[in-house]
Amino acid sequence: MNVSEALATRKSIRAFRPDPVSRATIEEILVKASRAPSGGNLQPWKIHVLMGAARDELVRRAKAQMAVNPRGGTPEYHIYPPNLTEPYKTRRFTVGEQMYATIGIPREDKMGRLAQFVRNWEFFGAPVALIVSIDRQMQQGQWADLGMFLQSIMLLAREYGLHSCAQEAWAPFHEVIRDYLKVPPEEMIFCGLAIGHADEAAPINTLVSERAALSEWAVFREEA
C-alpha cells in the first residue's frame, strides 16, 4: 500500500472486530511512526499501549466514572475552540448528523445518541488502545509534532491492514487515566487511539467525511 492509498482509506472507525493484534505489530508501527517530523528532535510524544486485561480495566474505570459524571469530567484543554465560527461550526455539525444517520439515530433520540457516544469509552471494541500524553511545557510547535506522529501511526496501521480512530473523547477522563496508568502530573493527557480490524459490516463505518474543495483553502501564486 502506498501513501496515497493509506490516506484515501484512512478514516475514523467506530466499530471494530475483536480479532487480536499482536504486540509485535504495534511495536513495529510505533517505531516506524517515531520517524515523524519533530522540531529540534524533541519527540514530545508519550504513549501507553493497553491490550487485553489492561485495556478492559481502563474501560471499566471509565464506566465507573460515568456513574458520577456521564462525560467523565472537564478536559485540560479545549477540544474545540469556544464559540466556534463558520465554516467550522457547520462542518462539525454536518459530520455528526451524517454519522448518526448511518445508524438510523435521529437528532431527537437523545438516549440513542448517548449510547453510541459511550462507545468512545469502549474504544469502539478495538483490541488495542493507546493513551497519548504530552509534557505540559510543550507549546504549539510540539503539539503539531504530536499530530504528525499520530497521523504516522494511523497511516502505518493501514499498511498493516488495520484501522484506527483518534479519540479526543478520552481527554475528559484524564483523572481516571492518570490514576490508573500513574501518568505524572507534568504530562497532559491528550487523546486515546483505538487500533484494530474494522468491522466492515457495521453501517457506521460507511461514513466517509467530506473535505472542502481545494479552492476554499489554498491560494496559488506564480507571479510577484
Secondary structure, 3 states (H helix, E strand, C coil): CCHHHHHHHCCECCCECCCCCCHHHHHHHHHHHCCCCCHHHCCCEEEEEEEHHHHHHHHHHHHHHHCCCCCCCCCCCCCCCCCCCCCHHHHHHHHHHHHHHHCCCCCCCHHHHHHHHHHHHHHHHCCEEEEEEEECCCCHHHHHHHHHHHHHHHHHHHHCCCEEEEEHHHHHHHHHHHHHHCCCCCEEEEEEEEEECECCCCHHHHCCCCCCCHHHHCCCCCCC
